[in-house]
């Protein structure tokens, strides 16, 4: 049988990861679908963690590149 809520969660995650829509748009849709009973709070957490932007990586500057 078709699991609509799992399909919905997978597609919201995929859409954000592929850049088809913004993470903020997905967050609004998640709340909308939760209010309609189509997503559970656990699925909302799954979507939020899967679409979390990567932490910025600090670039190391070699010592010789720093001029006194």
C-alpha positions as CSV (number, residue, x, y, z in Angstrom):
1,X,0.0,0.0,0.0
2,X,1.2,3.5,-0.8
3,X,2.6,5.4,2.3
4,X,1.7,9.0,1.5
5,X,3.5,10.5,4.6
6,X,6.8,8.7,3.8
7,X,6.5,9.7,0.2
8,X,5.9,13.3,1.2
9,X,8.8,13.4,3.7
10,X,11.2,11.9,1.1
11,X,10.1,14.4,-1.6
12,X,10.4,17.4,0.7
13,X,13.9,16.3,1.7
14,X,14.9,15.6,-2.0
15,X,13.5,18.9,-3.2
16,X,15.6,20.9,-0.8
17,X,18.7,18.8,-1.3
18,X,18.4,19.2,-5.1
19,X,17.8,23.0,-4.8
20,X,14.3,22.8,-6.3
21,X,12.9,24.9,-3.4
22,X,14.3,26.6,-0.4
23,X,14.6,25.0,3.1
24,X,12.3,27.8,4.4
25,X,9.6,26.8,2.0
26,X,9.9,23.2,3.0
27,X,9.6,24.2,6.7
28,X,6.3,26.0,6.0
29,X,5.0,23.0,4.0
30,X,6.0,20.7,6.8
31,X,3.9,22.7,9.3
32,X,1.0,22.8,6.9
33,X,1.1,19.0,6.4
34,X,1.5,18.4,10.1
35,X,-1.6,20.5,10.8
36,X,-3.5,18.4,8.2
37,X,-2.3,15.1,9.8
38,X,-0.2,14.1,6.8
39,X,3.2,14.2,8.7
40,X,4.1,13.3,12.2
41,X,6.3,15.4,14.5
42,X,9.0,12.6,14.1
43,X,8.9,13.0,10.3
44,X,9.2,16.8,10.7
45,X,12.3,16.3,12.8
46,X,13.7,13.9,10.2
47,X,13.0,16.5,7.4
48,X,14.6,19.3,9.5
49,X,17.8,17.4,10.2
50,X,18.1,16.1,6.6
51,X,17.8,19.6,5.2
52,X,20.0,21.3,7.7
53,X,22.6,23.5,5.8
54,X,26.2,22.2,6.2
55,X,28.3,24.0,8.8
56,X,30.7,26.5,7.3
57,X,34.3,25.2,7.0
58,X,37.0,27.6,8.2
59,X,39.8,28.0,5.7
60,X,43.3,27.7,7.2
61,X,45.6,30.5,6.1
62,X,49.3,29.4,5.9
63,X,51.6,31.4,8.2
64,X,53.6,32.7,5.2
65,X,50.5,34.2,3.7
66,X,50.2,36.5,6.7
67,X,52.3,39.7,6.2
68,X,53.4,41.6,9.3
